[in-house]
Amino acid sequence: MNRSATDPRTPWVLDAVRTPFGSARGALSHIRADDLAAMPIADLVARHQGLDVDRIGDVVWGNANGAGEDNRNAARMALLLAGLPHAIPGVTVNRLCGSGAEAILSANRLVAAGDADVVVAGGSESMSRAPYVLPPVESAFPRTLDLVPTTVGWRMTNPRFPAPWVESLGRSAELVAEQRGIGRLEQDEWALRSHELAAQAWADGVHDGFVSPHVGLERDEPIRAADAATLAGLRPAFSSGGSVTAGNSSPISDGAVAALVASGAVAADLDVEPLGRVLASAVVGVSPDQFAIAPVGAIAKALDRAGRSLSDVRVLELNEAFAAVVLSCLRELPGMTTDRVNPFGGAIALGHPLGASAARVVIDCMRHLRRLGGGIGIASACIGVGQGIAVVVEV
């Protein structure tokens, strides 16, 4: 798209950078959650020497856990640790697995409304360092104190919720796959595809200039030289006789993504060719036990708002929380051929640091569209507790 022909107040994603995604207890696991969040913010600002940092109106940051070292407004902590001026405010948003996309959308709205010229947006999660928490005690001098892990999924669930709502995320994904006739072999094949595409993308230099090495980690740590036999040999992770395994699920991981969202006028001042822009977005709710299929409704609503159809979409980035999620959604998206889906691999191979993942899928969607010469794409993610988010982007 010809940037010079656009309104100077049109919001653009000018640039983005992320850490490599680390495995659980891997290369990034010793880094505090607030320090991890600060890394891509500092990297992003450092590579735009012409940017007057005092023009940054806000930092909007996605973070899903907030129970540990990220507990006190991760955005504000991260911007201070990144060395940004004290005068810059920060706000943390939590839409669970959609948090990073929500942050980019919030930044987009700030610029469109004229409330800021430049916003740093993104997200992070240190799942390795998620703490155990102690629930409130119901009586004095309790005889037992049970610690609850906060890494992912439900904890301290409300007893008023129906039992199906509070199933593990993996079990819910499994049930949705069963309803749509998606078996173990199909899920394992998608997982293998994810690893192969992710490894090829790194070999081809796709992430050069986007992923910034840290602490000796230069590429996404969870990528494996997977093979069909190894995947087939893994036991079901969530129920006896089930189809969802550790191999066809996204791994526990750590990482952070930061994007620079600014007006067309700022892009012109910096002489930056933007990555792309947001055309429309949507968030929908479904029954919590059907969260895996929620992206379908969000995609339909976002496309309608953009005045587009699936046939216009050149790239679909759909967060691979589970292979069952992607395959279930594709059953409901007629005409969406798999060659247009997650062309760099997905979260099964790259990792799924909760607050960062949806930001990554938005940016990767724009980046692949640029490699194709432009067009329309969709970035989408399922969200625990029964939501889905979708963002229509244009390059």
RADALIN-V183556 format. One record per helix or strand of 3 or more residues. SS is the DSSP state (h for helix, s for strand). FROM is the first residue (numbers start at 1). LEN is the number of residues. If there is no record, write none. Layout:
BEGIN
SS_FROM_LEN, SS_FROM_LEN
END
This chain:
BEGIN
h_3_3, s_11_9, h_33_14, h_53_3, s_56_7, h_74_8, s_90_4, h_96_17, s_118_9, s_132_3, s_147_3, h_163_4, h_169_11, h_184_20, h_228_5, s_253_11, h_264_7, s_276_10, h_288_19, h_310_3, s_313_6, h_323_9, h_338_3, h_347_4, h_354_19, s_376_8, s_387_8
END
